[in-house]
Amino acid sequence: MNEYYVDLHIHIGRTEAGQAVKISAANDLTFYNIAKEASVRKGIEMVGIIDCQSPGVQAEIDFYLERGDMRELPGGGIQYHDTTVVLGSEIEVRDPGMKAAHLLAYLPTLGAMREFTEWMKKSMKNVGLSSQRIYVPSRVLQEEVVGRGGILIPAHIFTPHKSVYGSASTRMTDLLDLEQVAAVELGLSADSKMAGLISELDRYTYVTNSDAHSLAKIGREYNRIAMKEPSFTELVKALGCADGREVTANFGLNPRLGKYHRTYCGLCESILDESETTVERCLYCGSTKIVRGVMDRIIAIADRDEPFVPKDRPPYYYQVPLEFIPGLGPKKFDQLLERFGTEMNILHRASREQLAETVGEEIAEYIVQAREGTLTLHVGGGGRYGKVGKLE
């Protein structure tokens, strides 16, 4: 059994022909560029591209398959050099009496994804765009995904905008068949301990993914997964903890760095970090124009006073992405890549001495403290990311 780094939530900005896919994502986020970035610079062996329902994206996949730059794996997925692309789709649902939530559907083959696209066209206004609303009940969508050999994972489950717990409901069972959920994605503002306050989640494998809207953001959160090979079939087994396959570690932002960690006042722009309970008004100006933070939302809907973390739950490591490191600009970052090859090597394998030789003592100390989880962090909220504090 081998261990692989995996990021299962990456968007496509535009196709190479210029067709918009994810409006808010970078234009150079194409299918090919994502695979290349993951393989060459990031050192990530499996990525999930979640806009593969787009016919324009499928045409590009065909092109690279026919040219021989990529190949479909017998176990499912598209291989490019050392990286496997899992074909996915992020879909918005809104059941009666609930607000919107985003779900991630993954399918084993390009043929299965094409059939899924044809089915969705009947209930979606523009299947070529990312994260579009589908006008069928969530359970119907779930049955279609699972019935085609796919898996379904609720996306960023606690964020205040378009998630199962953050906006749709207080319990996932109101929306989905719990037996047919393969895993849950925690999102950038939550960790395993926070999720442990909700008993409904005890049974599930947690995944931590980047939700990347630019090439640089790929791998800002990721997983380490034990599999025989990076393929769709092996991924499914790992999420189900079957035959020795499993997620062995989650690497995610410290929730304090997440942009929706604490409740935020839209009027006076304060982050309400002092309160350990939910609030209806700003503690500073009294305004009701607040964006409910992930931590506060979890406290409000929790059915436990203390988090429960099962013994077989993999460790959750607070990973500060290199882009958050003060003083690490493009030039020094390129020096690190030139010496160590990939970001995963910089984050996990380079020694403090090697880092200092390359970019100096201060940046090396930041990277080592980030690795050890000892950096000082300033909390994020209201759509603004937290920040790394100065070295002490």
N, C-alpha and C positions, 0 to 999 in steps of 0.2 A: 504494500500500500504506500502511495506517495502523498505528499501534502502540496496543495496548490493554493495560490492566492486568487481570490474570486471577487469580482464586483459586478453585481447583477442588475444595476439600474443606471443606464447611460442613454442619453437622448441623442437624436440626430437633429441638427439644425436645418440643413437643406440637403437635397440630393446634389450630385455633381452637375446635374442639368439645371440647377438653380431653383428647383421646386421647394417651397417652404414646407417644413415638416413640424418642427417645434419652433414657434415664432420667437420665443424668448431665449433660444439657444444660439450658440455661435455658428456662423455660416460654414466654418471649416470642420464642423462636426458631421462628417460623412461616414458611411458604413466602413469604407476602406481606411480612412484616417483614424477612426477609433480602434480598429483592429491593429493597425500599425503602431499607434501610440502605446497601446497596451503591451504589445509584444516587444517593441524596441526600446522604449524609454521607461515605461512603468514597471515592467517585469511581472505583469499580471497574466496568469495562464488561462483564465476564463473570464469573459465579460458577457453580461446580458445587455443587448441593445433592444430597448423597449419601444421602438417605433417601426418594427419590421412588418406591421400590417399594411404599411403604405405601399401601394403598387409601384411607385417610383423607386422606393428602396429595394423592392423585390427585383426590379429590372436591373439594378446595379449588382445585386448579389448574383444574378444570372450571368452578367458580364464577366465577373471575376471567377466564377466557377468554370465558365466556358474557356476562359483564357488560361486557366490552370494556376492562377495565383492563389486560389482557395479551393478547398474540397469539402464535400459533405462527409461527415464521419458515420460509420455504420451504427454507432451508438447514439447518433443525433448531435446536431451542432455543426457549425462551419469552421473549419480549421484554417488559420493563417499563421504560418511559421510555428511559433511555440504557444500560440493563443487560440483558444476555442471560443467562438461567438455563439451564445445561446440566443435563439430568435424569440423575442418577446414583444408585448404590446401593453402599454399603459392605457387603461380605459376608465372613463368616469361613469359612475352609476348614481342614480338618485331614486331610491325607493319611496313610495308614498309616506308622507309624514316625516321624512328625514331630509337632511341636507346632503350635499354631494360627498362622495368618497372615491378615491382612486384605487384601482385594483391592477395587479400585474399578472398577465397571462403569458406563459412560456410554452412553446410547442416544439416538438422534437425535430421536425423537418421543414424545409421550405415548402414542400407540397402541402403539408398540414396547415402551415400558416396561410398559404394562398386560399385554401378552402375556408379557413376561418375568416379571412377578409371578405370573401363572397357572402358568407353568412351575415357578417356585421353590416355590410352595405345596406341591407334591408331595414336596419334599425338605427343607422348613424348618418348624420347629414354629410360629413366629409371624412371618409375613411383614410384619406391621404394625410391628414393632420394628426399630430400627437395629442394624446390625453382627451379625446373627444367623448362627449356624452353618448351613451348607447341607451336607447329607449326600450329596454326590456328589464324585467326584475333581475336583481343581482343573482338570485339562485338559478335563473334560466341561463345567464351568462356563465355561471360557474359550471353548470351541467354541460354546456357546449364545449368549454375548455377541457374538462376532464374526459368527456366522451371522445375527444379527438386525440387522446393520449397525452394531454398537456397537464400542467399544474398551475394553480392559482395562489398568489401571495398578496395579501392586502399591503398596500404601499404606505410608508411613513405613517404608521397607524395612530400617532398621537398629535400630529401637527394641526394647528387650528383651522387650516384651510384644506378641505377636501380629503378627509381621512375617516376611517371607521370610527375611532373613538374621539377624535378631535372635533368632528362636526356632525357625523351621521347619527351616532347613537351612543349609549352608555355600555352596550354589550354587542359583541360581534354576532352572537346568535340571532339578533334581530334582523341581520342582513344576509348571512351566509349559512350554509350547511357546514358546521364545524368539522365534520368528518372528512370533508373534501377540501380542506385548507392545508396546503403543503408546508407552510411556514409563515411567519410574519416578519415584516420589515420594520425595525424600530424607528428609523428616521434620525436626523441629525441632532435632535434635541432630547433624546432619551437613551437610556442604557438598560442593561438586563435587570439591575436592581430596581429601577423605577417601574419597569414592566411587571416585576414580581409583586406589586401591590394589587394586581388584578388576577384572581384565581383562574379565570377562563383561559388565560394564556399559558398555564403551567405545562400543558401537553405539547406545546409547539417548539420547534427549532426557531431560534432567532437569527435573522440575517441583518447585516449592516452594510449598506451600499451608498454609493456617492451621490446618486441623483444628479449626475454631472450634466451641466449645461455648457461646458467648454472642455477642451482637451486637457487643460491643466487640472481640472477638478476630478478627472478620472482617478479613482483610488484614494480619495480623501477619506472614505470609509470603505472597508473591505472585510473579507472573511478568509480564514485559512481552513481548507477542507481536505479531509483524507479521502482519496478515491484511487482506484486503480489507474484511471486515465481521466483527463478533463473532457467528459462527454455528457450529453443530456441524461442518458440512462444512469450514469454514475452519480450525477448531481441529484437526481430524484431519490436514489438510494440513500445518499448522504443526508438529505433533508429529513428522510424518514428514519435515520439511524439504523439502516439495514445492512446486514452482512459485513459489519466492520467499517462501513463508510460513515462519516460523521463530520459535522462542523467542529473543528478543534479549537478555534478561537475567533472572536469577533474583535475587529479593530475599528473603533469609532471615535468621533470627536467627543471630548469631554462635553457632557450636556451644557456646561456653562458657556462653551463656545458656539453652541447652536443658536440660530437667529430667532427661534421661537421658544427659548427655554423658560423665560419668566414673562409674566403679564406686563404689558407695555401700554402706556397712555398716549393716545394719538394727539392729545391736545398739548400737554406740556412736555411730551417726549421723555417721560421718566420711565425707567425700568423698575418695577415694583419688586425688588429683590429682598427687601427686608421681611416681607410677610411670608409666613409658612402656611398660610391658609388662603383659600380662594377669596377674591375681592370682587365687588360689583362696581366700586368707584375708585378713582385714583386716590391714593393715600396722600398725595401732595396738593392736587388742585380740585379734587372732587368730581372730575369729569367722568361720565359713563362711557366715553369713547375709548374703550380699552380692547386690546387684542389678548385673549386669554392665552397665557403661556402653557407649554406642555406640562411643566411640573405642577402648576396650579390645577390644570384639567385632570391630571391623574389623581391628585389628592381628592378632587371633587367626586370622582366616580369610583374610587378604590373600594374594594370590599374587604380589605385587610388594613390593620393599623401598622403592621411591619411587613416588609417585603419578604417573600419566600423565594429562594433560589434553589432549585433541585440540585442534588449532588452531581448529576450528570450534565448540568448546564456548563457549556464551555466557558472559559474565562473571557471577560470583556476588558480589553486593553484600551486605555485612553490614548488614542493616536492623534498627535498634533500634526497636521499636514505641513509639509515643507514650506508651502506658501505662507503659512502663519508665522514662520520664524523671522524675527526682526533682523534686518541687515542682509538677508539672503536674497539678493537681487538676481536678475537673469544671468549676469556674467559669472557670478560665483556658483550659481546653480549649475550652469553648463560645465564649470570646472569639476564639480562633484560627479556629474554624469560621465564626463570624459574619463575620470579615474575609476569609478565604481560601476559604471554600465547602466544601472537602472535605479529607479527610486526605491524599490524594495531592498536593493543592496545597501543603499544609503541609510534607510530607516532601520534595517534589521541586522546587517552583517558588518558594516564598516566599524572599526574600533575608534575610540575617542582620539587616539594618537593619529590615526590615519586621517580622520576628519580635520583635526587641527593642522596637520601638514598641508592640507588642501585649501582650507578656507579660513584658517585662523582659530585662535583659542576661544573667542567669544561665541562665534557661530557654532563651533563644535560643542561647547557647553550647552547651548540652547538645544541642539539636536539630542544630546545625551539625556538632558533633563526631560525633554519631550518623550524620549524612549522609556524613561523610568517613571513618568507620571508625576514629576515634582515641580513643574513650571507653575508660576503664579498666573492665574487666569482672571480676566475681567468678564463678567457675565454679559450674555447677549439677550436680545428680546426685541419684539416688534418688527421683525424683518431685518435687524442688524446683527451681524455676527459678533461674538465676543472677541476679545483680544488677548494676546500673550503679554504679560507684564514684564518689567525689567528684571534682569538677573539680580539676585540678592547677594 
